[in-house]
């Protein structure tokens, strides 16, 4: 059987990759082999950084909660422990939002948590 060329299928596959790398610089958007390497690397970075974003956001929330807690005379670790003792089930995202946007409500949560200790 003779060898067949890729034809239309190969062209479609190449165009799909070139469409993904449209915003790249230099030959990474023009040449298929370079574009394929760039696409694989960019998809790897995207996957990795979706995980890293979760990590970074949690660090930001903890920093904000710690700052708000220290303004109310308690450290972050003691505050989290006091919340567990008081059975207050607010996650870090909500607590950070309270600490930034509504300091009075956050202060009330801190007072309730402190009184449970």
MARBA-3410 file (N, C-alpha, C, O; in Angstrom, 1 decimal):
117
0.8,-1.2,0.0,0.0,0.0,0.0,0.9,1.2,0.0,1.8,1.3,0.8 ~ 0.6,2.2,-0.9,1.4,3.4,-0.9,1.1,4.3,0.3,0.0,4.3,0.9 ~ 2.1,5.1,0.7,2.0,6.0,1.8,1.1,7.1,1.4,1.1,7.6,0.2 ~ 0.2,7.6,2.3,-0.7,8.7,2.0,-0.2,9.9,2.7,0.4,9.8,3.8 ~ -0.4,11.0,2.2,-0.1,12.3,2.8,-1.2,12.7,3.7,-2.3,12.2,3.6
-0.9,13.7,4.6,-1.9,14.1,5.5,-3.0,14.8,4.9,-4.2,14.6,5.3 ~ -2.7,15.6,3.9,-3.8,16.4,3.2,-4.5,17.3,4.1,-4.0,18.1,4.9 ~ -5.8,17.3,4.0,-6.7,18.2,4.7,-6.7,18.0,6.2,-6.7,19.0,6.9 ~ -6.6,16.8,6.6,-6.6,16.5,8.0,-5.4,17.1,8.7,-5.5,17.7,9.8 ~ -4.2,17.0,8.1,-3.0,17.5,8.6,-3.1,19.1,8.7,-2.6,19.7,9.6
-3.6,19.6,7.6,-3.7,21.1,7.5,-4.6,21.6,8.7,-4.4,22.6,9.3 ~ -5.7,20.9,8.9,-6.7,21.2,10.0,-6.0,21.2,11.3,-6.1,22.0,12.2 ~ -5.2,20.1,11.5,-4.5,19.9,12.8,-3.5,21.0,13.0,-3.4,21.6,14.1 ~ -2.8,21.4,12.0,-1.8,22.5,12.1,-2.5,23.8,12.4,-2.1,24.6,13.2 ~ -3.6,24.1,11.7,-4.3,25.3,11.9,-4.9,25.4,13.3,-5.0,26.5,13.8
-5.3,24.3,13.8,-5.8,24.3,15.2,-4.7,24.8,16.2,-5.0,25.6,17.1 ~ -3.5,24.3,16.0,-2.4,24.7,16.9,-2.1,26.1,16.6,-1.8,26.9,17.6 ~ -2.0,26.5,15.4,-1.6,27.9,15.1,-2.7,28.9,15.6,-2.4,30.0,16.0 ~ -3.9,28.5,15.7,-5.0,29.3,16.2,-4.8,29.5,17.7,-5.0,30.6,18.2 ~ -4.4,28.5,18.4,-4.1,28.6,19.9,-3.0,29.5,20.2,-3.0,30.2,21.1
-1.9,29.5,19.3,-0.7,30.3,19.6,-0.8,31.7,18.9,0.3,32.2,18.5 ~ -2.0,32.2,18.6,-2.1,33.4,17.8,-1.4,34.6,18.4,-0.9,35.4,17.7 ~ -1.4,34.7,19.8,-0.8,35.9,20.4,0.6,35.8,20.7,1.2,36.7,21.2 ~ 1.3,34.7,20.3,2.7,34.5,20.6,3.6,35.4,19.7,3.1,36.0,18.7 ~ 4.8,35.5,20.1,5.8,36.4,19.4,6.6,35.6,18.4,6.8,34.3,18.5
7.0,36.2,17.3,8.0,35.7,16.4,7.5,34.4,15.7,6.4,34.3,15.3 ~ 8.4,33.4,15.6,8.1,32.2,14.9,7.2,31.3,15.6,6.7,30.3,15.1 ~ 6.9,31.6,16.9,6.0,30.7,17.7,4.6,30.8,17.3,3.8,29.9,17.6 ~ 4.2,31.8,16.5,2.9,31.8,16.0,2.8,31.5,14.5,1.7,31.4,13.9 ~ 4.0,31.4,13.8,4.0,31.2,12.4,4.4,29.8,12.0,3.8,29.2,11.1
5.4,29.2,12.6,5.9,27.9,12.3,5.3,26.8,13.1,5.2,27.0,14.3 ~ 4.8,25.8,12.5,4.0,24.8,13.2,4.8,24.1,14.3,4.2,24.0,15.4 ~ 6.0,23.7,14.1,6.8,23.0,15.1,7.0,23.9,16.3,6.9,23.5,17.5 ~ 7.4,25.2,16.1,7.6,26.1,17.2,6.3,26.4,17.9,6.2,26.5,19.1 ~ 5.2,26.5,17.1,3.9,26.8,17.7,3.4,25.6,18.5,2.8,25.8,19.6
3.7,24.4,18.1,3.3,23.2,18.9,4.1,23.2,20.3,3.5,22.9,21.3 ~ 5.4,23.5,20.2,6.1,23.6,21.5,5.6,24.7,22.4,5.4,24.5,23.6 ~ 5.3,25.8,21.8,4.7,27.0,22.6,3.4,26.6,23.2,3.1,26.9,24.3 ~ 2.5,25.9,22.4,1.2,25.6,22.9,1.3,24.6,24.0,0.6,24.7,25.0 ~ 2.2,23.6,23.9,2.3,22.6,25.0,2.8,23.3,26.3,2.3,23.0,27.4
3.8,24.2,26.1,4.3,24.9,27.3,3.2,25.8,27.9,3.1,25.8,29.2 ~ 2.5,26.5,27.1,1.5,27.4,27.6,0.3,26.6,28.3,-0.2,27.1,29.4 ~ 0.0,25.4,27.8,-1.0,24.6,28.5,-0.5,24.1,29.8,-1.3,24.0,30.8 ~ 0.8,23.7,29.8,1.4,23.3,31.1,1.4,24.4,32.1,1.0,24.2,33.3 ~ 1.7,25.6,31.7,1.7,26.8,32.6,0.3,27.0,33.1,0.1,27.3,34.3
-0.7,27.0,32.2,-2.0,27.3,32.6,-2.5,26.3,33.7,-3.2,26.7,34.7 ~ -2.2,25.0,33.5,-2.6,24.0,34.4,-1.9,24.2,35.8,-2.6,24.1,36.8 ~ -0.6,24.4,35.8,0.1,24.7,37.0,-0.4,25.9,37.7,-0.6,25.8,39.0 ~ -0.7,27.0,37.0,-1.0,28.2,37.7,-2.5,28.2,38.1,-2.8,29.1,39.0 ~ -3.3,27.4,37.6,-4.6,27.2,38.2,-4.5,26.7,39.6,-5.3,27.1,40.5
-3.6,25.8,39.8,-3.4,25.3,41.2,-2.7,26.4,42.1,-3.1,26.6,43.2 ~ -1.7,27.1,41.5,-1.0,28.1,42.3,-1.9,29.2,42.7,-1.7,29.8,43.7 ~ -2.9,29.6,41.8,-3.9,30.6,42.2,-4.6,30.3,43.5,-4.8,31.2,44.3 ~ -5.0,29.1,43.6,-5.7,28.7,44.8,-4.8,28.9,46.1,-5.2,29.3,47.1 ~ -3.5,28.5,45.9,-2.6,28.6,47.0,-2.4,30.1,47.3,-2.3,30.5,48.5
-2.2,30.9,46.3,-1.9,32.4,46.5,-3.1,33.0,47.1,-3.0,33.9,48.0 ~ -4.3,32.7,46.7,-5.5,33.3,47.3,-5.7,33.0,48.8,-6.0,33.8,49.6 ~ -5.4,31.7,49.1,-5.5,31.3,50.5,-4.5,32.1,51.4,-4.8,32.5,52.5 ~ -3.2,32.3,50.8,-2.2,33.1,51.6,-2.7,34.5,51.8,-2.5,35.1,52.8 ~ -3.3,35.1,50.7,-3.8,36.4,50.8,-4.9,36.5,51.9,-4.9,37.5,52.7
-5.9,35.6,51.9,-7.0,35.6,52.9,-6.4,35.5,54.3,-6.9,36.2,55.2 ~ -5.4,34.6,54.5,-4.8,34.4,55.8,-4.1,35.7,56.3,-4.3,36.1,57.4 ~ -3.4,36.4,55.4,-2.8,37.7,55.7,-3.8,38.7,56.1,-3.6,39.5,57.1 ~ -4.9,38.8,55.4,-6.0,39.8,55.7,-6.6,39.5,57.0,-6.9,40.4,57.8 ~ -6.9,38.2,57.3,-7.5,37.8,58.5,-6.6,38.1,59.7,-7.0,38.6,60.7
-5.3,37.8,59.5,-4.3,38.1,60.6,-4.3,39.6,60.9,-4.2,39.9,62.0 ~ -4.3,40.4,59.8,-4.2,41.9,60.1,-5.5,42.3,60.8,-5.4,43.1,61.8 ~ -6.6,41.8,60.4,-7.9,42.2,61.1,-7.9,41.7,62.5,-8.4,42.4,63.4 ~ -7.4,40.5,62.7,-7.4,39.9,64.1,-6.5,40.7,65.0,-6.8,40.9,66.2 ~ -5.3,41.0,64.5,-4.4,41.8,65.3,-4.9,43.2,65.7,-4.6,43.7,66.8
-5.7,43.8,64.8,-6.3,45.0,65.2,-7.3,44.9,66.3,-7.6,45.8,67.1 ~ -7.8,43.6,66.5,-8.7,43.3,67.6,-8.1,42.6,68.7,-8.8,42.1,69.6 ~ -6.7,42.6,68.8,-6.0,42.1,69.9,-5.9,40.6,70.0,-5.8,40.1,71.1 ~ -5.8,39.9,68.9,-5.6,38.5,68.9,-4.8,38.1,67.7,-4.9,38.7,66.6 ~ -4.0,37.0,67.8,-3.3,36.6,66.6,-4.1,35.7,65.7,-5.2,35.2,66.2
-3.7,35.4,64.5,-4.4,34.6,63.6,-4.6,33.1,64.1,-5.8,32.6,64.1 ~ -3.6,32.5,64.6,-3.7,31.1,65.1,-4.6,31.0,66.3,-5.4,30.1,66.4 ~ -4.6,32.0,67.2,-5.5,31.9,68.4,-6.9,32.2,67.9,-7.8,31.6,68.5 ~ -7.0,33.1,67.0,-8.4,33.4,66.4,-9.0,32.2,65.8,-10.2,31.9,66.0 ~ -8.2,31.5,65.0,-8.8,30.3,64.3,-9.1,29.2,65.3,-10.2,28.5,65.2
-8.3,29.0,66.3,-8.6,28.1,67.4,-9.9,28.5,68.2,-10.7,27.7,68.5 ~ -10.0,29.8,68.5,-11.2,30.3,69.2,-12.4,30.1,68.3,-13.5,29.8,68.9 ~ -12.3,30.2,67.0,-13.5,30.0,66.2,-13.9,28.5,66.2,-15.1,28.2,66.2 ~ -12.9,27.6,66.2,-13.3,26.2,66.3,-13.9,25.9,67.6,-14.9,25.1,67.7 ~ -13.4,26.4,68.7,-14.0,26.2,70.0,-15.5,26.8,70.1,-16.4,26.2,70.6
-15.7,28.0,69.5,-17.0,28.6,69.5,-17.9,28.0,68.4,-19.1,28.4,68.3 ~ -17.4,27.1,67.6,-18.2,26.5,66.5,-18.7,27.5,65.5,-19.9,27.4,65.1 ~ -17.9,28.4,65.2,-18.2,29.4,64.1,-17.6,28.8,62.8,-16.4,28.6,62.7 ~ -18.5,28.6,61.9,-18.0,27.9,60.6,-18.0,28.9,59.4,-18.8,28.8,58.5 ~ -17.1,29.9,59.5,-16.9,30.8,58.4,-15.6,30.4,57.7,-14.6,30.2,58.4
-15.6,30.3,56.4,-14.3,30.0,55.8,-13.4,31.2,55.7,-13.8,32.3,55.9 ~ -12.2,31.0,55.3,-11.2,32.1,55.2,-11.5,33.1,54.2,-11.2,34.3,54.4 ~ -12.2,32.7,53.1,-12.5,33.7,52.1,-13.6,34.7,52.6,-13.4,35.9,52.5 ~ -14.6,34.2,53.3,-15.6,35.1,53.9,-15.0,35.9,55.0,-15.3,37.1,55.1 ~ -14.2,35.3,55.9,-13.5,36.1,57.0,-12.7,37.2,56.4,-12.7,38.3,57.0
-11.9,37.0,55.4,-11.1,38.0,54.8,-11.9,39.1,54.2,-11.6,40.3,54.3 ~ -13.0,38.7,53.5,-13.9,39.7,53.0,-14.5,40.6,54.1,-14.6,41.8,53.9 ~ -14.9,40.0,55.2,-15.4,40.7,56.3,-14.3,41.7,56.9,-14.6,42.8,57.2 ~ -13.1,41.2,57.1,-12.0,42.0,57.6,-11.8,43.2,56.8,-11.4,44.3,57.3 ~ -11.9,43.1,55.5,-11.6,44.2,54.6,-12.8,45.2,54.5,-12.7,46.4,54.6
-14.0,44.6,54.2,-15.1,45.4,53.8,-16.0,45.9,55.0,-16.6,46.9,55.0 ~ -16.0,45.0,56.1,-16.9,45.4,57.2,-16.2,45.1,58.5,-16.4,44.0,59.1 ~ -15.3,46.0,58.9,-14.5,45.7,60.1,-15.3,45.6,61.4,-14.9,44.8,62.3 ~ -16.4,46.2,61.5,-17.3,46.1,62.7,-17.8,44.7,62.8,-17.8,44.1,63.9 ~ -18.3,44.1,61.7,-18.8,42.8,61.8,-17.7,41.8,62.1,-17.9,40.8,62.9
-16.5,42.0,61.5,-15.4,41.2,61.8,-15.0,41.3,63.3,-14.7,40.2,64.0 ~ -15.1,42.5,63.9,-14.8,42.7,65.3,-15.8,41.9,66.2,-15.4,41.3,67.2 ~ -17.0,41.9,65.8,-18.0,41.1,66.5,-17.7,39.6,66.5,-17.9,38.9,67.5 ~ -17.3,39.1,65.3,-16.9,37.7,65.2,-15.8,37.4,66.1,-15.7,36.4,66.8 ~ -14.8,38.3,66.1,-13.6,38.1,67.0,-14.1,38.1,68.5,-13.6,37.3,69.2
-15.0,39.0,68.9,-15.4,39.0,70.2,-16.1,37.7,70.6,-15.9,37.2,71.7 ~ -17.0,37.2,69.8,-17.7,36.0,70.0,-16.7,34.8,70.2,-16.8,34.0,71.0 ~ -15.7,34.8,69.3,-14.7,33.8,69.3,-13.8,33.9,70.6,-13.5,32.9,71.3 ~ -13.5,35.1,71.0,-12.7,35.3,72.2,-13.5,34.9,73.4,-12.9,34.3,74.4 ~ -14.8,35.2,73.5,-15.6,34.8,74.6,-15.7,33.3,74.8,-15.9,32.8,75.9
-15.6,32.5,73.7,-15.6,31.1,73.8,-14.4,30.5,74.4,-14.4,29.4,75.0 ~ -13.3,31.2,74.4,-12.1,30.7,75.1,-12.2,30.9,76.5,-11.3,30.6,77.3
END
